Amino acid sequence: MKVAIYPGSFDPITSGHLNIIRRAAKIFDRLIVCVMVNAGKHPMFTQEERVDMIRRVTNDLPNVEVDSSEELLAEYARRKGSCVIVKGLRAGSDFENEFQMALINHKINPGLDTMFLTAEHQYMYLSSSTVKELGKYGVELSDFLPEEIIPDFKKRIANAFQGGNRNERTEY
């Protein structure tokens, strides 16, 4: 059985992430979507909330499991019996960083390879950071987020700006 892991912060999961999940789920027997900790980011949603949102938007995919981890990805993959990491690429600029991480993961776990899936054209510009910024200004989100999580997102954005200035840079 080929097990792959699609890691990310998913804060929040976007339509682009979901596209990569659906495509990878067709390729592998089992796909684990793993919410990872990124020390360089200040998440808008808790790890548990992100896991819950991903479960809701993938509940129609029987071979997709959702998990979270704070350990090194290469070690997590070893523990889960995975030999492949799936990474989505939006632009050439994504490749350099992801390629470096793939080499590091392979060095730590020589049985681990990385498969890059390019974003479909309608998602090439989409990132969680962009969605957060658009959400601050009340932009219609149905092209950017799965419908199931839009209410969660709008509520969190509204709470972030209660009594605040919409033009202030908010760190999540």
Phi, psi and omega in degrees: 000125179272117180251128177240156178238131174249100183268156175175174176273330174048054186239076001265174173294132181255173175297329176294316176301313183298324176298316178296318179300312182298319180291317180293326180296335177282338185270323187250154177295322181217133178238124176257117174269116187244119175282115183254158176273131175241107184300338181276358182242152176248098189293147176280324180246150176291164177302317181295320179295320179294318177300314180300315180297318180294319178300318180296321184274351178245010185297346177270002181249097187296338181263012179254128177245144179243134184215177173219157181203149175246006181267172176301138182302319181297322178287320177300316179299318179299314181297326182272356180074029181263142177247000184221136170254133176258130177230135176269140178241128178267319184213170180302329180295331176293327188298317185303310180293316182293324177296317178299315179296322178298318179295319179295314179300320179291326177294317180288322182227091185300343177273007186249125176245163179242133176248127180261128173249126178282145178295145172290152190309324183287352180243003187298333183264355192272130174217160177300321179298318178297317180298319177300316180295316178297321180299326179300330185257011174072023179293145175299128190256359187296339176275351188246328183236149172299138183308323185298336184250357180303317178300320178299316182295312181299320179297316181294318178297315180299317179295325180293333185253006176298117179074005181253178179259124182298338182270354177286145177283116181259128175267133180254000000 
